Amino acid sequence: MAKAMSGQKPVKPSPDGLVASVNAAKIAGLPPVHLWNPPFCGDLDIRIAKNGSWSYLGSPIERFELVKLFSSILKKENNDYYLVTPVEKVGITVEDAPFIAVDFDRNGEGEAQTLTFVTQVGDTARAGSNHPIRIVIDPETEEPSTYILVRANLEARIDRKTFYRLVEVGTHNEGWFGVWSDGAFFDLIPSDQLPAAD
């Protein structure tokens, strides 16, 4: 993680301070974090676990409104994650992806279908060229993990039940089994590796 530049007065970050800064900005909708470039104020012991749960100092953050607020000021730079306000930027830990896609709505069929995913904090992303789906195979377990881009370098891991639903609406295309959405085809597995139906 980057450190505060020398000569700057160190600011001790806190969750309450982040909330106050966001509230003071009085932003409607998602804050424009891509436009904010405040000084780095250090790391904060906030962790987003692989299952999408948030914790602070090892204790779960159970207030949904607080998690939703923090998720709205997430920013990814290179491989590091930050919570950013107009006046401060603090580093946090993300074990896998910052969001979990917990469901999707399907409209249409075949190449004309669109799949709109929803995350655990209520963000939506319609899969397509602006919100691609990708799959990663764990080299040790050979288990697949599937992700969709939600916004500005921030992805959601598609949970298992949603992935199984995704497979149900999949089809074959040019040697691949995958899904269509918003005019784009997303590969999930080579067709010849798909287990035969019983």
Summary of the structure (lengths in Angstrom):
residues: 198
radius of gyration: 19.1
end to end distance: 50.7
largest distance: 68.2
contacts: 541
relative contact order: 0.13
helix: 19%
strand: 42%
